[in-house]
Amino acid sequence: MSPTYVPDERLTALRRWRPIRPDDVVVVRDPRDSSRWLLKRCVAKSGSRLDLRGDNAAASTDSREFGLVASREVAYIVMDPRPRG
């Protein structure tokens, strides 16, 4: 999620308590490797599926690679996310 967030930065994330909205920053298990967690921004919703992207498109593994993610897969929402760019 660089440049918005930097490695080792501390974030406050709460267990998902509401529907995910576009521009929310979320924490989700990597659909390809469930031992990894990903920090991604929701850029769009299609029904109950989310398009998750990293803020650095050139260096991000996101929905462009693994497809849309079911909203129920989101574990946490990052509080007070910074705007893009």
CNS distance restraints for C-alpha pairs under 8 A (distance, minus, plus):
assign (resid   1 and name CA) (resid   5 and name CA) 5.50 0.50 0.50
assign (resid   1 and name CA) (resid   6 and name CA) 7.28 0.50 0.50
assign (resid   1 and name CA) (resid  39 and name CA) 6.69 0.50 0.50
assign (resid   1 and name CA) (resid  40 and name CA) 6.68 0.50 0.50
assign (resid   1 and name CA) (resid  54 and name CA) 5.12 0.50 0.50
assign (resid   1 and name CA) (resid  55 and name CA) 5.00 0.50 0.50
assign (resid   1 and name CA) (resid  56 and name CA) 6.22 0.50 0.50
assign (resid   1 and name CA) (resid  60 and name CA) 7.61 0.50 0.50
assign (resid   2 and name CA) (resid   6 and name CA) 5.57 0.50 0.50
assign (resid   2 and name CA) (resid   7 and name CA) 7.99 0.50 0.50
assign (resid   2 and name CA) (resid  54 and name CA) 7.89 0.50 0.50
assign (resid   2 and name CA) (resid  55 and name CA) 6.27 0.50 0.50
assign (resid   2 and name CA) (resid  56 and name CA) 5.94 0.50 0.50
assign (resid   3 and name CA) (resid  55 and name CA) 6.96 0.50 0.50
assign (resid   3 and name CA) (resid  56 and name CA) 6.84 0.50 0.50
assign (resid   3 and name CA) (resid  85 and name CA) 7.21 0.50 0.50
assign (resid   4 and name CA) (resid  55 and name CA) 6.88 0.50 0.50
assign (resid   4 and name CA) (resid  82 and name CA) 6.81 0.50 0.50
assign (resid   4 and name CA) (resid  83 and name CA) 7.79 0.50 0.50
assign (resid   4 and name CA) (resid  84 and name CA) 6.62 0.50 0.50
assign (resid   4 and name CA) (resid  85 and name CA) 6.67 0.50 0.50
assign (resid   5 and name CA) (resid   9 and name CA) 6.73 0.50 0.50
assign (resid  11 and name CA) (resid  78 and name CA) 6.93 0.50 0.50
assign (resid  11 and name CA) (resid  79 and name CA) 7.72 0.50 0.50
assign (resid  12 and name CA) (resid  78 and name CA) 5.79 0.50 0.50
assign (resid  12 and name CA) (resid  79 and name CA) 5.63 0.50 0.50
assign (resid  13 and name CA) (resid  27 and name CA) 7.95 0.50 0.50
assign (resid  13 and name CA) (resid  76 and name CA) 5.69 0.50 0.50
assign (resid  13 and name CA) (resid  77 and name CA) 5.28 0.50 0.50
assign (resid  13 and name CA) (resid  78 and name CA) 4.08 0.50 0.50
assign (resid  13 and name CA) (resid  79 and name CA) 5.58 0.50 0.50
assign (resid  14 and name CA) (resid  76 and name CA) 5.20 0.50 0.50
assign (resid  14 and name CA) (resid  77 and name CA) 5.50 0.50 0.50
assign (resid  14 and name CA) (resid  78 and name CA) 6.49 0.50 0.50
assign (resid  14 and name CA) (resid  79 and name CA) 7.10 0.50 0.50
assign (resid  15 and name CA) (resid  75 and name CA) 5.80 0.50 0.50
assign (resid  15 and name CA) (resid  76 and name CA) 4.33 0.50 0.50
assign (resid  15 and name CA) (resid  77 and name CA) 6.44 0.50 0.50
assign (resid  16 and name CA) (resid  74 and name CA) 6.96 0.50 0.50
assign (resid  16 and name CA) (resid  75 and name CA) 5.74 0.50 0.50
assign (resid  16 and name CA) (resid  76 and name CA) 4.78 0.50 0.50
assign (resid  16 and name CA) (resid  77 and name CA) 5.64 0.50 0.50
assign (resid  19 and name CA) (resid  71 and name CA) 7.89 0.50 0.50
assign (resid  20 and name CA) (resid  24 and name CA) 6.61 0.50 0.50
assign (resid  20 and name CA) (resid  42 and name CA) 7.67 0.50 0.50
assign (resid  20 and name CA) (resid  71 and name CA) 7.01 0.50 0.50
assign (resid  21 and name CA) (resid  42 and name CA) 6.92 0.50 0.50
assign (resid  21 and name CA) (resid  44 and name CA) 7.80 0.50 0.50
assign (resid  21 and name CA) (resid  45 and name CA) 7.50 0.50 0.50
assign (resid  22 and name CA) (resid  41 and name CA) 7.73 0.50 0.50
assign (resid  22 and name CA) (resid  42 and name CA) 4.97 0.50 0.50
assign (resid  22 and name CA) (resid  43 and name CA) 4.99 0.50 0.50
assign (resid  22 and name CA) (resid  44 and name CA) 5.28 0.50 0.50
assign (resid  22 and name CA) (resid  45 and name CA) 6.85 0.50 0.50
assign (resid  23 and name CA) (resid  41 and name CA) 5.87 0.50 0.50
assign (resid  23 and name CA) (resid  42 and name CA) 5.24 0.50 0.50
assign (resid  23 and name CA) (resid  43 and name CA) 5.66 0.50 0.50
assign (resid  23 and name CA) (resid  44 and name CA) 7.99 0.50 0.50
assign (resid  24 and name CA) (resid  41 and name CA) 5.67 0.50 0.50
assign (resid  24 and name CA) (resid  42 and name CA) 5.49 0.50 0.50
assign (resid  24 and name CA) (resid  43 and name CA) 7.98 0.50 0.50
assign (resid  24 and name CA) (resid  77 and name CA) 6.98 0.50 0.50
assign (resid  24 and name CA) (resid  78 and name CA) 7.37 0.50 0.50
assign (resid  24 and name CA) (resid  81 and name CA) 7.09 0.50 0.50
assign (resid  25 and name CA) (resid  39 and name CA) 6.94 0.50 0.50
assign (resid  25 and name CA) (resid  40 and name CA) 5.58 0.50 0.50
assign (resid  25 and name CA) (resid  41 and name CA) 4.27 0.50 0.50
assign (resid  25 and name CA) (resid  42 and name CA) 6.29 0.50 0.50
assign (resid  25 and name CA) (resid  77 and name CA) 6.06 0.50 0.50
assign (resid  25 and name CA) (resid  78 and name CA) 5.43 0.50 0.50
assign (resid  25 and name CA) (resid  81 and name CA) 6.24 0.50 0.50
assign (resid  26 and name CA) (resid  39 and name CA) 5.76 0.50 0.50
assign (resid  26 and name CA) (resid  40 and name CA) 5.49 0.50 0.50
assign (resid  26 and name CA) (resid  41 and name CA) 6.12 0.50 0.50
assign (resid  26 and name CA) (resid  42 and name CA) 7.25 0.50 0.50
assign (resid  26 and name CA) (resid  74 and name CA) 6.62 0.50 0.50
assign (resid  26 and name CA) (resid  75 and name CA) 7.55 0.50 0.50
assign (resid  26 and name CA) (resid  76 and name CA) 5.64 0.50 0.50
assign (resid  26 and name CA) (resid  77 and name CA) 4.48 0.50 0.50
assign (resid  26 and name CA) (resid  78 and name CA) 5.66 0.50 0.50
assign (resid  27 and name CA) (resid  37 and name CA) 6.62 0.50 0.50
assign (resid  27 and name CA) (resid  38 and name CA) 5.57 0.50 0.50
assign (resid  27 and name CA) (resid  39 and name CA) 4.74 0.50 0.50
assign (resid  27 and name CA) (resid  40 and name CA) 6.52 0.50 0.50
assign (resid  27 and name CA) (resid  74 and name CA) 6.10 0.50 0.50
assign (resid  27 and name CA) (resid  75 and name CA) 5.87 0.50 0.50
assign (resid  27 and name CA) (resid  76 and name CA) 5.02 0.50 0.50
assign (resid  27 and name CA) (resid  77 and name CA) 6.32 0.50 0.50
assign (resid  27 and name CA) (resid  78 and name CA) 7.38 0.50 0.50
assign (resid  28 and name CA) (resid  37 and name CA) 5.72 0.50 0.50
assign (resid  28 and name CA) (resid  38 and name CA) 5.36 0.50 0.50
assign (resid  28 and name CA) (resid  39 and name CA) 6.73 0.50 0.50
assign (resid  28 and name CA) (resid  40 and name CA) 7.78 0.50 0.50
assign (resid  28 and name CA) (resid  73 and name CA) 6.28 0.50 0.50
assign (resid  28 and name CA) (resid  74 and name CA) 4.78 0.50 0.50
assign (resid  28 and name CA) (resid  75 and name CA) 5.60 0.50 0.50
assign (resid  28 and name CA) (resid  76 and name CA) 7.11 0.50 0.50
assign (resid  29 and name CA) (resid  33 and name CA) 7.49 0.50 0.50
assign (resid  29 and name CA) (resid  34 and name CA) 5.41 0.50 0.50
assign (resid  29 and name CA) (resid  35 and name CA) 7.20 0.50 0.50
assign (resid  29 and name CA) (resid  36 and name CA) 5.84 0.50 0.50
assign (resid  29 and name CA) (resid  37 and name CA) 4.46 0.50 0.50
assign (resid  29 and name CA) (resid  38 and name CA) 5.92 0.50 0.50
assign (resid  29 and name CA) (resid  73 and name CA) 7.36 0.50 0.50
assign (resid  29 and name CA) (resid  74 and name CA) 7.64 0.50 0.50
assign (resid  29 and name CA) (resid  75 and name CA) 7.84 0.50 0.50
assign (resid  30 and name CA) (resid  34 and name CA) 5.38 0.50 0.50
assign (resid  30 and name CA) (resid  35 and name CA) 7.44 0.50 0.50
assign (resid  30 and name CA) (resid  36 and name CA) 5.51 0.50 0.50
assign (resid  30 and name CA) (resid  37 and name CA) 5.64 0.50 0.50
assign (resid  30 and name CA) (resid  38 and name CA) 5.88 0.50 0.50
assign (resid  31 and name CA) (resid  66 and name CA) 6.97 0.50 0.50
assign (resid  31 and name CA) (resid  69 and name CA) 7.97 0.50 0.50
assign (resid  32 and name CA) (resid  66 and name CA) 7.41 0.50 0.50
assign (resid  39 and name CA) (resid  54 and name CA) 7.56 0.50 0.50
assign (resid  40 and name CA) (resid  52 and name CA) 5.67 0.50 0.50
assign (resid  40 and name CA) (resid  53 and name CA) 5.43 0.50 0.50
assign (resid  40 and name CA) (resid  54 and name CA) 5.13 0.50 0.50
assign (resid  40 and name CA) (resid  55 and name CA) 7.71 0.50 0.50
assign (resid  40 and name CA) (resid  62 and name CA) 7.50 0.50 0.50
assign (resid  41 and name CA) (resid  52 and name CA) 5.41 0.50 0.50
assign (resid  41 and name CA) (resid  53 and name CA) 5.29 0.50 0.50
assign (resid  41 and name CA) (resid  54 and name CA) 6.06 0.50 0.50
assign (resid  41 and name CA) (resid  55 and name CA) 7.25 0.50 0.50
assign (resid  42 and name CA) (resid  50 and name CA) 6.41 0.50 0.50
assign (resid  42 and name CA) (resid  51 and name CA) 5.75 0.50 0.50
assign (resid  42 and name CA) (resid  52 and name CA) 4.57 0.50 0.50
assign (resid  42 and name CA) (resid  53 and name CA) 6.42 0.50 0.50
assign (resid  43 and name CA) (resid  50 and name CA) 7.65 0.50 0.50
assign (resid  43 and name CA) (resid  51 and name CA) 5.69 0.50 0.50
assign (resid  43 and name CA) (resid  52 and name CA) 5.99 0.50 0.50
assign (resid  43 and name CA) (resid  53 and name CA) 6.61 0.50 0.50
assign (resid  44 and name CA) (resid  50 and name CA) 6.00 0.50 0.50
assign (resid  44 and name CA) (resid  51 and name CA) 5.18 0.50 0.50
assign (resid  44 and name CA) (resid  52 and name CA) 7.54 0.50 0.50
assign (resid  45 and name CA) (resid  49 and name CA) 5.79 0.50 0.50
assign (resid  45 and name CA) (resid  50 and name CA) 4.67 0.50 0.50
assign (resid  45 and name CA) (resid  51 and name CA) 6.21 0.50 0.50
assign (resid  46 and name CA) (resid  50 and name CA) 6.30 0.50 0.50
assign (resid  46 and name CA) (resid  51 and name CA) 7.90 0.50 0.50
assign (resid  48 and name CA) (resid  70 and name CA) 5.89 0.50 0.50
assign (resid  48 and name CA) (resid  71 and name CA) 5.57 0.50 0.50
assign (resid  49 and name CA) (resid  68 and name CA) 5.76 0.50 0.50
assign (resid  49 and name CA) (resid  69 and name CA) 5.34 0.50 0.50
assign (resid  49 and name CA) (resid  70 and name CA) 4.49 0.50 0.50
assign (resid  49 and name CA) (resid  71 and name CA) 5.59 0.50 0.50
assign (resid  50 and name CA) (resid  68 and name CA) 5.32 0.50 0.50
assign (resid  50 and name CA) (resid  69 and name CA) 5.11 0.50 0.50
assign (resid  50 and name CA) (resid  70 and name CA) 6.14 0.50 0.50
assign (resid  50 and name CA) (resid  71 and name CA) 6.03 0.50 0.50
assign (resid  51 and name CA) (resid  63 and name CA) 5.72 0.50 0.50
assign (resid  51 and name CA) (resid  67 and name CA) 7.43 0.50 0.50
assign (resid  51 and name CA) (resid  68 and name CA) 5.09 0.50 0.50
assign (resid  51 and name CA) (resid  69 and name CA) 6.68 0.50 0.50
assign (resid  52 and name CA) (resid  62 and name CA) 5.93 0.50 0.50
assign (resid  52 and name CA) (resid  63 and name CA) 5.27 0.50 0.50
assign (resid  52 and name CA) (resid  68 and name CA) 7.08 0.50 0.50
assign (resid  52 and name CA) (resid  69 and name CA) 7.39 0.50 0.50
assign (resid  53 and name CA) (resid  57 and name CA) 7.49 0.50 0.50
assign (resid  53 and name CA) (resid  60 and name CA) 7.33 0.50 0.50
assign (resid  53 and name CA) (resid  61 and name CA) 7.71 0.50 0.50
assign (resid  53 and name CA) (resid  62 and name CA) 5.02 0.50 0.50
assign (resid  53 and name CA) (resid  63 and name CA) 6.08 0.50 0.50
assign (resid  53 and name CA) (resid  64 and name CA) 7.63 0.50 0.50
assign (resid  54 and name CA) (resid  60 and name CA) 5.28 0.50 0.50
assign (resid  54 and name CA) (resid  61 and name CA) 7.15 0.50 0.50
assign (resid  54 and name CA) (resid  62 and name CA) 6.31 0.50 0.50
assign (resid  55 and name CA) (resid  60 and name CA) 7.53 0.50 0.50
assign (resid  55 and name CA) (resid  84 and name CA) 6.86 0.50 0.50
assign (resid  55 and name CA) (resid  85 and name CA) 7.64 0.50 0.50
assign (resid  56 and name CA) (resid  60 and name CA) 5.88 0.50 0.50
assign (resid  61 and name CA) (resid  65 and name CA) 6.29 0.50 0.50
assign (resid  61 and name CA) (resid  66 and name CA) 7.88 0.50 0.50
assign (resid  62 and name CA) (resid  66 and name CA) 6.26 0.50 0.50
assign (resid  62 and name CA) (resid  67 and name CA) 7.58 0.50 0.50
assign (resid  63 and name CA) (resid  67 and name CA) 4.28 0.50 0.50
assign (resid  63 and name CA) (resid  68 and name CA) 5.46 0.50 0.50
assign (resid  63 and name CA) (resid  69 and name CA) 7.44 0.50 0.50
assign (resid  69 and name CA) (resid  73 and name CA) 6.89 0.50 0.50
assign (resid  70 and name CA) (resid  74 and name CA) 7.67 0.50 0.50
